[in-house]
Amino acid sequence: MALIADMAVLLGKELRTEFRSRELLTTTVVFILVVVVLFSFTFDPSIGESRRFGPGLLWLSFLFAASLMLQPCFLREQNNDTLSALRLSVPDPFSIFLAKLSANTLFLLLTEVLMLPVFAVLYNLPVLPVFPQLVLVLFLGSLGVAIPGTAFSAISAQARMRELMLPLLLLPLLTPVLIASTEATGALLEANPELRRDWLGFLAGFDVVFLTAIWLFGEYLLEE
Amino acid sequence: MTKSILRAAVLFALIASTAYLAFYYAPIEKTMGVVQKIFYLHISCAFSAFVAFGTCFYANLRYVFTREPKSDWLGVSAAEVGLAFITVVLITGPIWAHPVWGIWWTWDARLTLTFVLGLLYLSYLLLRSMIEEPDKRAMFSALFGIFAFLDVPLVYFSIRWWRTQHPQPVILGGPGSGLEPRMRVSYLLMWGALTGLLILLLSARYRLEALRAGVEDLRREAEVR
């Protein structure tokens, strides 16, 4: 119970920091927009082609955006010398990770939901009829990105060339998330939309595996 | 020194003679022809690579819990040697696939897993080169190694559900599978030889890492004085 209370306080702090400046959210939204527009030049976005490539490029742009967006997560603490204070403030370091990864999931989900209508218009895809199901896929996928992403942000913050290191560490690891989310999104955007429970279950499994890993090894990730 | 040269010479002779067996003793496969000979090297290297990555995972876990520098040395050695073996697998694979499947590469479960595995351990080694301080480098790369290894079954199953083309296992693959006896002898010998090579490379790399750490310690001591 104390874990949840600590996490709520820390989550409040993360959200306050971000919504004061909204730097992360605005830059990520613009980044996704740029990628989505640039992608349309690489193939002819007719209806059939969009159905085939759309979900993949949507998730690819989310993944790239996330690997940049997760960067400041621990770097901010390190630059301001607040990491030790943060560690001392709570008994269980897992609550720090829970707060940070919840905040990251929320930010990712927010930018994704904002970009979804733009994507639907540019690629002529029927998003509205399956919107609630799509949000479920987006949520599980974003969680899958944010969980290892938050952990690796703590790792890359300690390295040189950290801006390049985080995508290098994170993107190959996210292969399963990319496949599962793309398949689930693709099935929803077909002519006969279908909610692929098997892929959703797979995403949930991925989330559980890495959440458990953070629970086990989180304290080591925060060493300075 | 002479001992290690002797070991290397014995291993070289073993690999050369098993290569001879694979080419001249084992019969030529009925449908694939001569190109199937690459199988002996391909599978044995794949096996060595997976053993090396498994060793790396063990060393990573051990480091996190014990913090012995020895485990860190084993981790980096295993990752490097594994990467060398997996490079051989990724090169011999397409050479075999092109005449047999008609394509160089396909995004099938085992092929993709091998590729992603290579990428993950490449990132592991890159990460190590980007962290200066030895304790920090050992801890953070070990943690990344653990996360990367946990990803392996997830990558495998996600791609397996997605699509798969790689042949079903011939060895230990259930009824109807199995190798011709002379092929089996050649294969087992090659497998043994390359496992020997794995052990030799791993121990040489481990000694090198231990020496490096020793030099690093001496340098620091000299700086303090």
Interface residues (C-beta under 8 A of the other chain):
Chain A: P148 A151 F152 I155 S156 Q158 A159 R160 M161 R162 M165 L168 L169 P172 L173 T175 P176 I179 A180 E183 D198 F202 G205 F206 V209 F210 A213 F217 Y220 L221 E223
Chain B: V64 T112 V116 L119 L120 S123 L126 L127 M130 I131 E132 K136 M139 F140 L143 F144 I146 F147 A148 L150 D151 L154 V155 F157 S158 I159 W161 W162
